[in-house]
Each structure stands twice: as C-alpha cells, then as structure tokens.
C-alpha cells in the first residue's frame, strides 16, 4: 500500500517513500517530507556529484559535503550545478 505525503520539494501531494533511506533525524525528515519522485531526482544529482567531484564515501568530509548538498537540493530548492569538463581541441 503506498502512502502519500505533501512533498516540500515538489510542492504538491505525491507518493511517499516505502521506507527511510537515510539514517537519523534527517532521514526521518526526508521520509516524512520528500516524495519518491523527489528522492529519485536527488539520487541522480548525487551520482553526478560523486562522479564529477571524485568523492569517496569513505572520507567523512566528502560524506558531509554530499549531505549539505542534499539538504540544499531537497529542502532549500537550490539546484546543483556541476561544471562540465571540456575536452581540448585537437
């Protein structure tokens, strides 16, 4: 049975997540306020951030950076802009 919530990211009622994906109080907030659709959007952004910035989830600083970006993206409406690398002309 799916649950619906008011998603603060989408600013509308949407399908909620089936379980808490993130630990702690922040995870509870995400579970209660962020829809499955919005969470999937974050996962795509997160993957791009990890790859483009070469983050390592072993490093505390990288995990903290990613968490801060997640909060800005999901709760403050700040999109993540990843600087694309350009290949040198031949």
N, CA, C and O atoms as a GROMACS GRO file, in nm:
protein
  360
    1UNK      N    1   0.085  -0.118   0.000
    1UNK     CA    2   0.000   0.000   0.000
    1UNK      C    3   0.089   0.124   0.000
    1UNK      O    4   0.176   0.137   0.086
    2UNK      N    5   0.069   0.212  -0.094
    2UNK     CA    6   0.153   0.331  -0.099
    2UNK      C    7   0.093   0.441  -0.013
    2UNK      O    8  -0.029   0.452   0.004
    3UNK      N    9   0.182   0.522   0.038
    3UNK     CA   10   0.140   0.634   0.121
    3UNK      C   11   0.164   0.762   0.044
    3UNK      O   12   0.253   0.770  -0.040
    4UNK      N   13   0.085   0.862   0.073
    4UNK     CA   14   0.103   0.992   0.008
    4UNK      C   15   0.142   1.094   0.114
    4UNK      O   16   0.100   1.086   0.229
    5UNK      N   17   0.222   1.189   0.071
    5UNK     CA   18   0.268   1.297   0.158
    5UNK      C   19   0.263   1.427   0.079
    5UNK      O   20   0.249   1.426  -0.043
    6UNK      N   21   0.274   1.538   0.151
    6UNK     CA   22   0.296   1.665   0.082
    6UNK      C   23   0.447   1.678   0.069
    6UNK      O   24   0.518   1.691   0.169
    7UNK      N   25   0.496   1.676  -0.053
    7UNK     CA   26   0.639   1.684  -0.080
    7UNK      C   27   0.682   1.830  -0.082
    7UNK      O   28   0.633   1.908  -0.163
    8UNK      N   29   0.776   1.866   0.006
    8UNK     CA   30   0.822   2.004   0.011
    8UNK      C   31   0.909   2.039  -0.111
    8UNK      O   32   0.922   2.156  -0.146
    9UNK      N   33   0.967   1.939  -0.175
    9UNK     CA   34   1.047   1.963  -0.294
    9UNK      C   35   0.958   1.993  -0.414
    9UNK      O   36   0.980   2.091  -0.485
   10UNK      N   37   0.858   1.909  -0.435
   10UNK     CA   38   0.767   1.925  -0.550
   10UNK      C   39   0.656   2.025  -0.524
   10UNK      O   40   0.591   2.072  -0.617
   11UNK      N   41   0.632   2.056  -0.396
   11UNK     CA   42   0.524   2.147  -0.355
   11UNK      C   43   0.386   2.095  -0.396
   11UNK      O   44   0.300   2.170  -0.441
   12UNK      N   45   0.370   1.963  -0.379
   12UNK     CA   46   0.241   1.901  -0.407
   12UNK      C   47   0.234   1.766  -0.338
   12UNK      O   48   0.335   1.713  -0.291
   13UNK      N   49   0.114   1.711  -0.332
   13UNK     CA   50   0.095   1.578  -0.276
   13UNK      C   51   0.150   1.476  -0.376
   13UNK      O   52   0.124   1.484  -0.496
   14UNK      N   53   0.226   1.381  -0.325
   14UNK     CA   54   0.289   1.280  -0.412
   14UNK      C   55   0.309   1.151  -0.332
   14UNK      O   56   0.292   1.148  -0.210
   15UNK      N   57   0.345   1.048  -0.404
   15UNK     CA   58   0.371   0.918  -0.342
   15UNK      C   59   0.493   0.928  -0.252
   15UNK      O   60   0.599   0.972  -0.294
   16UNK      N   61   0.476   0.885  -0.127
   16UNK     CA   62   0.587   0.885  -0.032
   16UNK      C   63   0.678   0.765  -0.052
   16UNK      O   64   0.646   0.673  -0.128
   17UNK      N   65   0.790   0.767   0.016
   17UNK     CA   66   0.884   0.657   0.009
   17UNK      C   67   0.832   0.539   0.091
   17UNK      O   68   0.755   0.558   0.186
   18UNK      N   69   0.873   0.419   0.056
   18UNK     CA   70   0.828   0.299   0.125
   18UNK      C   71   0.899   0.277   0.258
   18UNK      O   72   0.843   0.216   0.349
   19UNK      N   73   1.022   0.325   0.268
   19UNK     CA   74   1.096   0.315   0.394
   19UNK      C   75   1.198   0.426   0.401
   19UNK      O   76   1.222   0.497   0.303
   20UNK      N   77   1.257   0.441   0.517
   20UNK     CA   78   1.353   0.550   0.541
   20UNK      C   79   1.488   0.513   0.478
   20UNK      O   80   1.553   0.418   0.522
   21UNK      N   81   1.527   0.588   0.376
   21UNK     CA   82   1.652   0.561   0.305
   21UNK      C   83   1.775   0.617   0.375
   21UNK      O   84   1.885   0.565   0.358
   22UNK      N   85   1.758   0.722   0.452
   22UNK     CA   86   1.870   0.794   0.514
   22UNK      C   87   1.857   0.782   0.665
   22UNK      O   88   1.746   0.787   0.716
   23UNK      N   89   1.967   0.768   0.737
   23UNK     CA   90   1.959   0.746   0.882
   23UNK      C   91   1.932   0.874   0.962
   23UNK      O   92   1.943   0.985   0.910
   24UNK      N   93   1.896   0.856   1.086
   24UNK     CA   94   1.886   0.966   1.182
   24UNK      C   95   1.766   1.056   1.163
   24UNK      O   96   1.671   1.024   1.091
   25UNK      N   97   1.773   1.171   1.232
   25UNK     CA   98   1.664   1.269   1.226
   25UNK      C   99   1.644   1.325   1.086
   25UNK      O  100   1.531   1.349   1.043
   26UNK      N  101   1.755   1.347   1.016
   26UNK     CA  102   1.743   1.395   0.878
   26UNK      C  103   1.671   1.291   0.793
   26UNK      O  104   1.590   1.327   0.708
   27UNK      N  105   1.700   1.165   0.815
   27UNK     CA  106   1.633   1.058   0.742
   27UNK      C  107   1.483   1.056   0.770
   27UNK      O  108   1.403   1.032   0.680
   28UNK      N  109   1.446   1.080   0.896
   28UNK     CA  110   1.303   1.086   0.931
   28UNK      C  111   1.236   1.203   0.860
   28UNK      O  112   1.123   1.192   0.811
   29UNK      N  113   1.306   1.317   0.855
   29UNK     CA  114   1.251   1.434   0.787
   29UNK      C  115   1.233   1.406   0.638
   29UNK      O  116   1.130   1.440   0.580
   30UNK      N  117   1.332   1.345   0.577
   30UNK     CA  118   1.324   1.310   0.435
   30UNK      C  119   1.207   1.214   0.412
   30UNK      O  120   1.130   1.232   0.319
   31UNK      N  121   1.194   1.113   0.497
   31UNK     CA  122   1.086   1.015   0.484
   31UNK      C  123   0.949   1.081   0.492
   31UNK      O  124   0.857   1.043   0.419
   32UNK      N  125   0.935   1.180   0.579
   32UNK     CA  126   0.806   1.244   0.601
   32UNK      C  127   0.775   1.358   0.504
   32UNK      O  128   0.659   1.391   0.483
   33UNK      N  129   0.878   1.419   0.444
   33UNK     CA  130   0.856   1.540   0.365
   33UNK      C  131   0.901   1.531   0.219
   33UNK      O  132   0.872   1.622   0.141
   34UNK      N  133   0.970   1.425   0.181
   34UNK     CA  134   1.024   1.414   0.045
   34UNK      C  135   0.964   1.292  -0.024
   34UNK      O  136   0.970   1.181   0.028
   35UNK      N  137   0.906   1.313  -0.140
   35UNK     CA  138   0.840   1.205  -0.215
   35UNK      C  139   0.943   1.113  -0.281
   35UNK      O  140   1.062   1.145  -0.290
   36UNK      N  141   0.893   1.000  -0.327
   36UNK     CA  142   0.978   0.906  -0.400
   36UNK      C  143   1.032   0.971  -0.527
   36UNK      O  144   1.149   0.952  -0.562
   37UNK      N  145   0.950   1.046  -0.596
   37UNK     CA  146   0.993   1.115  -0.718
   37UNK      C  147   1.107   1.214  -0.690
   37UNK      O  148   1.206   1.218  -0.763
   38UNK      N  149   1.092   1.292  -0.585
   38UNK     CA  150   1.196   1.389  -0.549
   38UNK      C  151   1.324   1.318  -0.505
   38UNK      O  152   1.434   1.362  -0.539
   39UNK      N  153   1.309   1.209  -0.430
   39UNK     CA  154   1.426   1.134  -0.386
   39UNK      C  155   1.502   1.078  -0.506
   39UNK      O  156   1.625   1.081  -0.508
   40UNK      N  157   1.430   1.028  -0.605
   40UNK     CA  158   1.494   0.977  -0.726
   40UNK      C  159   1.570   1.087  -0.800
   40UNK      O  160   1.677   1.062  -0.855
   41UNK      N  161   1.515   1.208  -0.801
   41UNK     CA  162   1.586   1.321  -0.863
   41UNK      C  163   1.716   1.348  -0.788
   41UNK      O  164   1.819   1.375  -0.850
   42UNK      N  165   1.711   1.340  -0.654
   42UNK     CA  166   1.832   1.362  -0.575
   42UNK      C  167   1.936   1.254  -0.605
   42UNK      O  168   2.054   1.285  -0.619
   43UNK      N  169   1.894   1.130  -0.614
   43UNK     CA  170   1.988   1.020  -0.640
   43UNK      C  171   2.065   1.043  -0.770
   43UNK      O  172   2.184   1.016  -0.777
   44UNK      N  173   1.997   1.093  -0.872
   44UNK     CA  174   2.065   1.124  -0.998
   44UNK      C  175   2.168   1.235  -0.979
   44UNK      O  176   2.280   1.225  -1.028
   45UNK      N  177   2.129   1.340  -0.907
   45UNK     CA  178   2.222   1.451  -0.880
   45UNK      C  179   2.339   1.402  -0.796
   45UNK      O  180   2.454   1.438  -0.821
   46UNK      N  181   2.309   1.320  -0.696
   46UNK     CA  182   2.413   1.268  -0.608
   46UNK      C  183   2.516   1.188  -0.687
   46UNK      O  184   2.636   1.203  -0.665
   47UNK      N  185   2.469   1.105  -0.778
   47UNK     CA  186   2.559   1.024  -0.860
   47UNK      C  187   2.649   1.113  -0.944
   47UNK      O  188   2.769   1.088  -0.956
   48UNK      N  189   2.591   1.218  -1.003
   48UNK     CA  190   2.673   1.311  -1.082
   48UNK      C  191   2.777   1.380  -0.994
   48UNK      O  192   2.892   1.394  -1.034
   49UNK      N  193   2.736   1.423  -0.875
   49UNK     CA  194   2.830   1.490  -0.784
   49UNK      C  195   2.945   1.397  -0.746
   49UNK      O  196   3.061   1.437  -0.751
   50UNK      N  197   2.913   1.275  -0.709
   50UNK     CA  198   3.016   1.179  -0.669
   50UNK      C  199   3.114   1.156  -0.784
   50UNK      O  200   3.236   1.154  -0.763
   51UNK      N  201   3.062   1.139  -0.903
   51UNK     CA  202   3.149   1.111  -1.017
   51UNK      C  203   3.230   1.232  -1.060
   51UNK      O  204   3.352   1.222  -1.079
   52UNK      N  205   3.165   1.347  -1.074
   52UNK     CA  206   3.235   1.466  -1.124
   52UNK      C  207   3.336   1.523  -1.025
   52UNK      O  208   3.441   1.573  -1.065
   53UNK      N  209   3.304   1.515  -0.898
   53UNK     CA  210   3.394   1.570  -0.796
   53UNK      C  211   3.484   1.463  -0.735
   53UNK      O  212   3.563   1.491  -0.644
   54UNK      N  213   3.470   1.341  -0.785
   54UNK     CA  214   3.551   1.228  -0.740
   54UNK      C  215   3.546   1.213  -0.588
   54UNK      O  216   3.649   1.202  -0.520
   55UNK      N  217   3.422   1.212  -0.536
   55UNK     CA  218   3.403   1.198  -0.392
   55UNK      C  219   3.419   1.052  -0.352
   55UNK      O  220   3.389   0.961  -0.429
   56UNK      N  221   3.467   1.033  -0.230
   56UNK     CA  222   3.480   0.899  -0.174
   56UNK      C  223   3.394   0.890  -0.049
   56UNK      O  224   3.407   0.972   0.042
   57UNK      N  225   3.306   0.792  -0.046
   57UNK     CA  226   3.218   0.778   0.069
   57UNK      C  227   3.290   0.725   0.192
   57UNK      O  228   3.231   0.713   0.299
   58UNK      N  229   3.417   0.694   0.177
   58UNK     CA  230   3.499   0.655   0.291
   58UNK      C  231   3.541   0.780   0.369
   58UNK      O  232   3.557   0.775   0.491
   59UNK      N  233   3.557   0.891   0.299
   59UNK     CA  234   3.602   1.016   0.362
   59UNK      C  235   3.486   1.091   0.427
   59UNK      O  236   3.384   1.117   0.363
   60UNK      N  237   3.502   1.124   0.554
   60UNK     CA  238   3.399   1.196   0.629
   60UNK      C  239   3.366   1.330   0.562
   60UNK      O  240   3.249   1.365   0.549
   61UNK      N  241   3.468   1.404   0.521
   61UNK     CA  242   3.445   1.536   0.459
   61UNK      C  243   3.362   1.525   0.332
   61UNK      O  244   3.277   1.611   0.306
   62UNK      N  245   3.384   1.422   0.253
   62UNK     CA  246   3.306   1.402   0.130
   62UNK      C  247   3.161   1.368   0.162
   62UNK      O  248   3.069   1.416   0.096
   63UNK      N  249   3.141   1.283   0.263
   63UNK     CA  250   3.004   1.249   0.304
   63UNK      C  251   2.931   1.371   0.358
   63UNK      O  252   2.813   1.391   0.330
   64UNK      N  253   3.001   1.452   0.436
   64UNK     CA  254   2.940   1.573   0.492
   64UNK      C  255   2.904   1.670   0.380
   64UNK      O  256   2.795   1.728   0.382
   65UNK      N  257   2.994   1.689   0.284
   65UNK     CA  258   2.967   1.775   0.169
   65UNK      C  259   2.843   1.728   0.095
   65UNK      O  260   2.756   1.809   0.060
   66UNK      N  261   2.833   1.597   0.071
   66UNK     CA  262   2.719   1.541  -0.001
   66UNK      C  263   2.590   1.563   0.078
   66UNK      O  264   2.486   1.594   0.019
   67UNK      N  265   2.596   1.548   0.208
   67UNK     CA  266   2.477   1.570   0.292
   67UNK      C  267   2.433   1.716   0.285
   67UNK      O  268   2.313   1.744   0.276
   68UNK      N  269   2.527   1.808   0.289
   68UNK     CA  270   2.493   1.951   0.279
   68UNK      C  271   2.430   1.983   0.144
   68UNK      O  272   2.334   2.059   0.137
   69UNK      N  273   2.483   1.925   0.037
   69UNK     CA  274   2.426   1.946  -0.096
   69UNK      C  275   2.285   1.886  -0.104
   69UNK      O  276   2.197   1.942  -0.169
   70UNK      N  277   2.264   1.773  -0.040
   70UNK     CA  278   2.133   1.709  -0.038
   70UNK      C  279   2.031   1.799   0.032
   70UNK      O  280   1.920   1.816  -0.018
   71UNK      N  281   2.068   1.855   0.145
   71UNK     CA  282   1.978   1.944   0.218
   71UNK      C  283   1.944   2.067   0.134
   71UNK      O  284   1.828   2.107   0.127
   72UNK      N  285   2.046   2.126   0.070
   72UNK     CA  286   2.021   2.243  -0.016
   72UNK      C  287   1.928   2.208  -0.132
   72UNK      O  288   1.839   2.286  -0.166
   73UNK      N  289   1.949   2.091  -0.191
   73UNK     CA  290   1.870   2.049  -0.306
   73UNK      C  291   1.726   2.016  -0.267
   73UNK      O  292   1.632   2.066  -0.329
   74UNK      N  293   1.709   1.933  -0.166
   74UNK     CA  294   1.576   1.885  -0.130
   74UNK      C  295   1.491   1.986  -0.053
   74UNK      O  296   1.370   1.994  -0.075
   75UNK      N  297   1.553   2.062   0.037
   75UNK     CA  298   1.475   2.146   0.126
   75UNK      C  299   1.485   2.296   0.098
   75UNK      O  300   1.398   2.373   0.140
   76UNK      N  301   1.588   2.338   0.028
   76UNK     CA  302   1.605   2.481   0.001
   76UNK      C  303   1.586   2.516  -0.146
   76UNK      O  304   1.593   2.633  -0.184
   77UNK      N  305   1.561   2.415  -0.229
   77UNK     CA  306   1.534   2.439  -0.370
   77UNK      C  307   1.653   2.486  -0.451
   77UNK      O  308   1.636   2.546  -0.556
   78UNK      N  309   1.773   2.460  -0.402
   78UNK     CA  310   1.894   2.502  -0.474
   78UNK      C  311   1.941   2.389  -0.564
   78UNK      O  312   1.979   2.282  -0.517
   79UNK      N  313   1.937   2.414  -0.693
   79UNK     CA  314   1.982   2.312  -0.787
   79UNK      C  315   2.133   2.299  -0.780
   79UNK      O  316   2.203   2.392  -0.742
   80UNK      N  317   2.180   2.183  -0.816
   80UNK     CA  318   2.323   2.156  -0.814
   80UNK      C  319   2.377   2.176  -0.955
   80UNK      O  320   2.329   2.117  -1.051
   81UNK      N  321   2.477   2.261  -0.964
   81UNK     CA  322   2.539   2.287  -1.093
   81UNK      C  323   2.677   2.225  -1.092
   81UNK      O  324   2.765   2.263  -1.015
   82UNK      N  325   2.694   2.130  -1.180
   82UNK     CA  326   2.822   2.062  -1.190
   82UNK      C  327   2.893   2.113  -1.312
   82UNK      O  328   2.841   2.107  -1.424
   83UNK      N  329   3.011   2.163  -1.290
   83UNK     CA  330   3.090   2.218  -1.400
   83UNK      C  331   3.134   2.103  -1.490
   83UNK      O  332   3.206   2.012  -1.448
   84UNK      N  333   3.091   2.110  -1.612
   84UNK     CA  334   3.126   2.006  -1.710
   84UNK      C  335   3.270   2.028  -1.759
   84UNK      O  336   3.314   2.140  -1.783
   85UNK      N  337   3.338   1.918  -1.773
   85UNK     CA  338   3.474   1.926  -1.828
   85UNK      C  339   3.467   1.937  -1.978
   85UNK      O  340   3.386   1.870  -2.043
   86UNK      N  341   3.551   2.020  -2.034
   86UNK     CA  342   3.556   2.033  -2.179
   86UNK      C  343   3.684   1.968  -2.229
   86UNK      O  344   3.789   1.978  -2.165
   87UNK      N  345   3.673   1.904  -2.340
   87UNK     CA  346   3.790   1.840  -2.400
   87UNK      C  347   3.867   1.942  -2.481
   87UNK      O  348   3.807   2.025  -2.550
   88UNK      N  349   3.998   1.936  -2.474
   88UNK     CA  350   4.077   2.031  -2.553
   88UNK      C  351   4.059   2.005  -2.702
   88UNK      O  352   4.044   1.891  -2.745
   89UNK      N  353   4.062   2.112  -2.780
   89UNK     CA  354   4.050   2.099  -2.926
   89UNK      C  355   4.177   2.038  -2.982
   89UNK      O  356   4.287   2.062  -2.932
   90UNK      N  357   4.160   1.961  -3.086
   90UNK     CA  358   4.278   1.900  -3.148
   90UNK      C  359   4.338   1.991  -3.251
   90UNK      O  360   4.439   1.957  -3.313
   0.00000   0.00000   0.00000
